[in-house]
Each structure stands twice: as C-alpha cells, then as structure tokens.
Amino acid sequence: MFSLNNFAQVNFVPNWSFEDTVNCPTGGGQLYNALGWLNPTLGTPDYFNGCSSGIVTVPNNSGFQYAKTGNAYAGIFPYAFGSGREYVEIKLTDSLKQGQMYCISFYLSLANTAGLGINKFGAYFSSGLVSSGTSSALLYVPQFESSVTQFFLDTANWMKIEGTFIASGGENYITIGNFNSDSSTDTIQIISGALGTYYFIDDITLIECEAPVIPNVFTPNNDGMNDVFEIKNLLPNTTTQIYNRWGIKVFETNKQGEFWDGRTRSGNEAVAGTYFYIITAEEEIYKGFLQLIR
C-alpha cells in the first residue's frame, strides 16, 4: 500500500520490492528466488539480497548499492549490442480494467561496472504470460516507456521512472525492460569499447489513478469558495502554466498543492477575463481556456 494524492491505493505488483524470497540467492541468474518473479526469455536476470554473500549480496555486489526499500532488488542487462536482453516479469494481483488510468513507477540504478547508459525503459502489460524461447529483445510496444531525453546514469542513487497509461482491459502480467531493437536504442559511452549496460531495479508500483479534473472558471474574491484555480488528481512532476490573452505568463508551478490565486507573477491582481493554461504531465499535455471572474 502507498499513498498518492492523499488517498490510499492498492499496489497491483506483488513482491514489489523483491523482499519475499524462496531461497537466498547463491549466485547470478537466480531471479527465481524472488517469490513470484519470472524470466520471460533465455536471459539470466539476477537477484540480490542482503541474506546472501559474494557477488549477489547487498550492497556490495557487481556494483555497490543499498536497496531502495528493504534488503533486496533485481538486476538485468537491458542492452548488450548483438547479444541477449534480460527482463523481469510477474503476474499482477488482479487483471486491469478496460478504460482505467493506471500510474506505474519503478526505480533504477546504474551498476558501477556498467559500460553504457541507455534512456529507454518500458513496462509491457499482457493478458497472459510473456515467454520467449530465445534471449533476443522482446519487441512488444510497451504501454509505458520512459522519456527518451534522459539517460539513466546515476550509480549512487535510485532514479524514479513514472508515468500513466490507459488499460485495454484484462492485462494480468507486467514485464519491465528495454523493448527496442539495437538500432532503436540510444546509448551513451561510459567505458571505452563497452558494448553493454547493467541496471538494478527496485520498488515497482502500479495503482489505479484518475485523469486531472480541470475547472474552466474560478472566482478569486476571498469568500472561501472557488478562490483558486485548483486542479484535482494532479500527478507528481506536473507543471502548470497560465497565460493571459496577450501570451504573457502570469503563473507557473511544478509543486503539488500549489494553485493559481488570480494574481500575476509580480503579486498584483490579474484582471477578470479569459486565460490559457498548459498542464504538462509525465505522459500528457492538457491545454485549454479558463475564466477568471471577480
């Protein structure tokens, strides 16, 4: 369970932080020791746990990283030029609902020994198990994929990847990794001559969420009712911008719980009339008009 927008939601991903174990891993390629987690290809994703020793312990293993939560996490090769790919997969606690918006998030950390960094990680939701008899890339179209503008290069901290998607209905498995061909995967060189990369994965969450509710009028007259341009169900990392009829920006924020009170950026009362908003979320951009009435 975790909280978003001040209400509790159920995480559809069981064993979401890899803490539940079948057995402590004794070597590489033992994702099966993380309860419920599956390997959809012939690759060999790893399972790291503080209960182990050697190369699969936490924090000192093929890199050095404490778990985001608890004492365990997984590790995969999401890209190795001309070689196989690795993914992690698990059955959800329930099937997804048709037309429902879902919020997906997970954390990555680049291993200290990785030679490359990439900027594409996706989550593919399927109706039934994904299984491949090869170690080749799974070239499905993921319902969620990270922004292509950011390379994931942090080896010291966990990087949060998050976004939203609308379910077709009936999806009951999640698979995480890189779903792009070698030629479609952008890389950045860290170690000269390296052809592959390696990432740790932890804290995978999937919850039901709602689209933003955007009003088209507000009345900042200090009567305690409708005094701010309040957008409900606003997701984290969303930017709100307000412009007047001449295209001058009068308000901007990327903070949750901060809304336009009808004043300009210099603190003066904005005149009554029509304004234009641009709300930029992780995966969507909302544009429209609103009326300020005094």
Protein Blocks (a to p, Z undefined) as FASTA:
>chain_A
ZZeehiacddfbghklomacfbdcfbehilmlpghiacfbfbdcddddfkbghjlbcfbd
fbccddfbhjbdcdddfbdghiacdddddddfbdcdehiacdddddddddfklcbdcfbd
cddddedjdddfbfbdcfbdcfbdcdfkbccfbfkbccddddddddebhpabdcdddfbd
fklpccddfbghiabdcdddehiaddddddddddfbdcdehnopakbccdehiaehiacd
dddfkopafbdcfbehiacehiafkopacdedddddddddfkbccdddddddZZ
